[in-house]
Amino acid sequence: MITLRDYDAGDAPRLVELANNKNVSRYLIYTFPYPYTNEDAEWWIETALRQMTEQTFATTRFDKLFAPVLAPNRASMRVLEKNAYELEGVLKNEVEKDGQRFDIYHYARQRA
C-alpha cells in the first residue's frame, strides 16, 4: 500500500539519497542541481511549506494553520520557524509510538 503524506524536514536525507543521482538529473532542466546536497533538499522542503502556506491562506478562509511535531524532530521545527510558524505550546507525553512516549510541539501560523 502507498500512503501519501506531506514532506517533513526529516525526509531530507532520503530526498538527497534519491535525487543525488546523475541519471535523475541528466534530463532535467539546469535548475535541478547535481550533485544534490542536503542544503538543496532543505531548500526544497522549506519552499514547499512556504508555498503551501501561502496558497492555503490565499484560497481558503482559514485564519490559522497548525503543525504538531514530535519532540525528536528538531529539523521540522526549524523549517516551521523559518516559515513564520510559532511554537504555541508543548503537550507532554501526548503520543505513544513504538512503545515510547513523546511530547508534541504545537506550532501554528496566523493569517497575516
Contacts in CASP RR format, 6 or more apart in sequence:
PFRMAT RR
TARGET T0000
AUTHOR 0000-0000-0000
METHOD contacts of the structure
MODEL  1
MITLRDYDAGDAPRLVELANNKNVSRYLIYTFPYPYTNEDAEWWIETALR
QMTEQTFATTRFDKLFAPVLAPNRASMRVLEKNAYELEGVLKNEVEKDGQ
RFDIYHYARQRA
6 52 0 8 1.000
7 15 0 8 1.000
7 45 0 8 1.000
7 48 0 8 1.000
7 49 0 8 1.000
8 45 0 8 1.000
8 73 0 8 1.000
8 75 0 8 1.000
8 76 0 8 1.000
9 42 0 8 1.000
9 45 0 8 1.000
9 73 0 8 1.000
9 75 0 8 1.000
9 76 0 8 1.000
9 77 0 8 1.000
9 78 0 8 1.000
9 79 0 8 1.000
10 73 0 8 1.000
10 75 0 8 1.000
10 76 0 8 1.000
11 41 0 8 1.000
11 45 0 8 1.000
12 38 0 8 1.000
12 41 0 8 1.000
12 42 0 8 1.000
12 45 0 8 1.000
12 75 0 8 1.000
13 38 0 8 1.000
13 41 0 8 1.000
15 36 0 8 1.000
15 41 0 8 1.000
15 44 0 8 1.000
15 45 0 8 1.000
16 36 0 8 1.000
16 37 0 8 1.000
16 38 0 8 1.000
16 40 0 8 1.000
16 41 0 8 1.000
18 24 0 8 1.000
19 25 0 8 1.000
19 32 0 8 1.000
19 36 0 8 1.000
19 40 0 8 1.000
19 41 0 8 1.000
20 34 0 8 1.000
20 35 0 8 1.000
20 36 0 8 1.000
20 37 0 8 1.000
21 36 0 8 1.000
22 34 0 8 1.000
24 32 0 8 1.000
24 34 0 8 1.000
24 36 0 8 1.000
25 32 0 8 1.000
25 33 0 8 1.000
25 34 0 8 1.000
25 36 0 8 1.000
33 40 0 8 1.000
42 79 0 8 1.000
45 79 0 8 1.000
46 79 0 8 1.000
46 82 0 8 1.000
46 83 0 8 1.000
49 79 0 8 1.000
49 80 0 8 1.000
49 83 0 8 1.000
50 83 0 8 1.000
53 65 0 8 1.000
53 83 0 8 1.000
53 109 0 8 1.000
56 62 0 8 1.000
56 65 0 8 1.000
57 65 0 8 1.000
57 111 0 8 1.000
57 112 0 8 1.000
62 111 0 8 1.000
63 110 0 8 1.000
63 111 0 8 1.000
64 108 0 8 1.000
64 109 0 8 1.000
64 110 0 8 1.000
64 111 0 8 1.000
65 85 0 8 1.000
65 108 0 8 1.000
65 109 0 8 1.000
66 106 0 8 1.000
66 107 0 8 1.000
66 108 0 8 1.000
67 76 0 8 1.000
67 80 0 8 1.000
67 85 0 8 1.000
67 106 0 8 1.000
67 107 0 8 1.000
67 108 0 8 1.000
67 109 0 8 1.000
68 104 0 8 1.000
68 105 0 8 1.000
68 106 0 8 1.000
68 107 0 8 1.000
69 76 0 8 1.000
69 77 0 8 1.000
69 80 0 8 1.000
69 104 0 8 1.000
69 105 0 8 1.000
69 106 0 8 1.000
69 107 0 8 1.000
70 95 0 8 1.000
70 97 0 8 1.000
70 102 0 8 1.000
70 103 0 8 1.000
70 104 0 8 1.000
70 105 0 8 1.000
71 90 0 8 1.000
71 102 0 8 1.000
71 103 0 8 1.000
71 104 0 8 1.000
71 105 0 8 1.000
72 102 0 8 1.000
77 87 0 8 1.000
77 105 0 8 1.000
77 107 0 8 1.000
80 107 0 8 1.000
80 109 0 8 1.000
81 87 0 8 1.000
81 107 0 8 1.000
83 109 0 8 1.000
84 109 0 8 1.000
85 107 0 8 1.000
85 108 0 8 1.000
85 109 0 8 1.000
86 107 0 8 1.000
86 108 0 8 1.000
86 109 0 8 1.000
87 105 0 8 1.000
87 106 0 8 1.000
87 107 0 8 1.000
88 106 0 8 1.000
88 107 0 8 1.000
88 108 0 8 1.000
89 105 0 8 1.000
89 106 0 8 1.000
90 103 0 8 1.000
90 104 0 8 1.000
90 105 0 8 1.000
90 106 0 8 1.000
91 103 0 8 1.000
91 104 0 8 1.000
91 106 0 8 1.000
92 103 0 8 1.000
93 101 0 8 1.000
93 102 0 8 1.000
93 103 0 8 1.000
94 102 0 8 1.000
94 103 0 8 1.000
94 104 0 8 1.000
95 101 0 8 1.000
95 102 0 8 1.000
95 104 0 8 1.000
96 102 0 8 1.000
END
